[in-house]
Amino acid sequence: MLVELIAIMAPVFVGASLGFIWIRLGHAYPVEFVTKLVFNIGTPSLIIASLSGADIDAGSFGRTMLGTLCVLVSMALLTIVMAWLLRKNWRVLLAPMMYPNTGNMGLPVALYAFGEAGFAYAITVMVTVALVQFTFGTAMASRNRNPLRTLVRTPTIYAILISLTLLLTDTDLPLWLDNTVDLISGFTVPLMLITLGVSLASIQVRNLKSGLGFSLLRTLTAAVVAYIVGMLLSLPPLAHSILVLQMSMPIAVYNYLFAQRSQREPQYVAALVFCSTLLSFLYLPVLLAFMM
């Protein structure tokens, strides 16, 4: 089991370390360009490539999305309790409570731990989190932005619609298109991991003690809530495990970017991102040992 856990976590750790070391050596890394490339081309291709040929029925897909939404809403409500415990403004803690790193951390872990079948559910969770984060999250970060406009201009939305259509109609992509999408999607996960390391290396961290405390409380809370939601919705065992795993991921780096935009204690949020990511290399193997 230990060897299997190391095999699962090693690609994630090495990928993120490459980005971290690259920046520490003084090399340039075009974060904005890579982020746009991943979100506008890589992620939509990855979604279509993963879901179009996935062995997942529409009912399980829909319940997994519903389960993810239920966990997000529950975590939003529990933000009030967390804010009271830590004596922080709830607006500062709302995004870190709601949005885990289901993309450049969650997808690789799910892929290496559960294979292609689990990866399809992991994509489902990531897509749901991204939809909420880039609509509701954008609205919370800046009142001057139109969430509907952001949604319409997000390629991931169209990738979801295409994938759902293919799933519901049991239709396969033409071979040339399937091969093309599969090829393009291949760069997404490695770039996600490297960019994660770059982002962590670029963040100035303070409030480490508070960050560690929040990270532990948030991870435990998310795991318990996801487990309960999965039971109530009678999710398939694999979907249930993926929901718990994905919602227990460390805090997404994007929360730091949103905090910078809204000027809601970005340095404190940076500490939460940093601490939760480091802790994840300790608690994720334990969590996987119980789930596998």
Number of C-alpha atoms within 10 A of each C-alpha: 10 10 7 15 18 12 13 21 19 15 16 25 17 14 21 26 20 17 23 21 15 17 18 13 8 8 9 10 14 9 13 10 9 17 15 12 15 21 17 15 18 25 26 26 24 25 23 26 25 23 25 25 18 17 14 16 11 14 11 15 20 13 18 27 19 17 27 25 17 17 25 25 13 18 25 19 14 18 24 16 13 20 17 11 10 13 9 13 15 18 16 20 24 21 27 27 28 26 26 29 25 29 25 24 25 26 26 24 27 25 18 19 20 20 12 17 17 23 24 27 31 28 25 26 27 25 23 19 24 20 16 17 21 19 17 15 19 19 16 19 21 15 10 9 13 13 20 12 10 14 16 11 12 15 15 24 16 15 22 19 12 16 23 18 14 17 20 12 10 11 12 12 15 9 9 9 12 16 13 13 21 18 14 16 21 15 15 21 22 16 20 26 26 24 27 27 25 24 21 23 19 13 17 12 19 16 14 15 11 14 20 19 14 22 25 16 12 25 22 11 18 26 20 15 20 27 20 16 23 26 14 10 14 15 20 14 12 14 26 22 23 29 30 23 23 28 31 27 26 30 30 26 24 19 28 26 15 21 24 16 13 16 14 17 15 21 18 21 28 29 25 30 28 26 26 25 22 15 16 21 15 10 16 19 19 13 15 19 13 9 15 12
